[in-house]
Amino acid sequence: MEEFREKQKLQRKKTETIMDAAHKQRNAQFKKAMDAKKNYEQKCRDKDEAEQAVHRSANVANQRQQEKLFVKLATSKTAVEDSDKAYMLHINMLEKVREDWQSEHIKACEVFEAQECERINFFRNALWLHLNQLSQQCVANDEMYEQVRKSLETCSIEKDIQYFVNQRKTGQTPPAPIMYENFYSPQRNAAPPGKTTGPNPARRGPLPVPKRIPDDPDYSVVEDYSLLYQ
């Protein structure tokens, strides 16, 4: 997942770099077009003022002053024409830059959409596979649990204890008691009064057998259990 994320990060960075350059170029050209527009509008206002000055001085000013006003008017008309051409040039360049920017923007959106589809598909498949693995492991674990439960059903406390006794017993007869022996008595090996030499009686009672307690959730048999995955 980390490798996939880094791969998409590099792809996205390339597209973002191209978009950033196109965006800066569009902004720069937009500023130039707006400056050209302001200059054009100012030149138009200067020409209008020169025309009004010529009309006002038609009956008042002398010949020399009128010549200056006509020269100023001609100069302002030339400035208007030049600024108009520059304004049109910058507008045309701005439109070309805008079209290039829009084209790159569309390409970037398509790249990002494709990346998002790829990302969702990748993570969906990865998570799906992971959950399938977990599910299979749960089934395998449950099968092992079932074997353990079957083995526990055959467990018998009495048989286990008896098996241990048979394996570890030291004999059927307990050791004989140590008798008192009078050195001068001819019956040195006689048993003392009240003592017997036979085996000891059994010392343990019947062993408990596990039984099912009604409504006991902690104890059940295999027949009461069903697999989750069948």
Salt bridges, closest charged atoms under 4 A:
GLU2 OE2 - ARG5 NH2 3.03
GLU6 OE2 - ARG5 NH2 2.93
GLU16 OE2 - ARG12 NE 3.96
ASP20 OD2 - LYS24 NZ 3.39
ASP35 OD2 - LYS31 NZ 3.32
ASP48 OD1 - LYS47 NZ 3.82
GLU51 OE2 - LYS47 NZ 3.08
GLU95 OE2 - ARG98 NH2 2.75
ASP100 OD2 - LYS96 NZ 3.44
GLU116 OE2 - ARG119 NH2 2.61
GLU146 OE1 - ARG149 NH2 3.21
GLU181 OE1 - ARG188 NH2 3.64
ASP224 OD2 - ARG212 NH1 2.96
